[in-house]
Amino acid sequence: MMSRSTVTVDLSPDVYIELLERARQHQRQVEEEASLALAVAVRTSSVLPEDLEATLDTVDDDTLTRVSYSQPSVDDGILFAALMEKRRRDGLNPLEDRWLTELGERHDRVMVLRAKAVALLHERGVDVAERVARA
């Protein structure tokens, strides 16, 4: 079994309160909840399939609509905010910096796929005015 490592992260009050609430809901210690959130964020691939961008123009309008409403995960957002706060205050170690880069790339990928899905729907004659207004 691998030994466990300790990481100290400074959290903004909003992120900490969210983490406390999640820990309370799951009946866990806040440290355990933070550890689980980090593990999920690091291990979880994005919700969208890796090859989706290459085949996006071949999917039906319903699938494009779902992609156009896709969002980065909440866990990714929490971890990203925590790492940004830590970087601002203390700097990041190489592992944390890699996590931050990966989280940013996953977020950007979702946003690019959303934009491409909306553009394809528009090209197909689908009214995307409401979708664009909500972006």
Summary of the structure (lengths in Angstrom):
residues: 135
radius of gyration: 18.0
end to end distance: 45.4
largest distance: 56.0
contacts: 329
relative contact order: 0.14
helix: 70%
strand: 0%
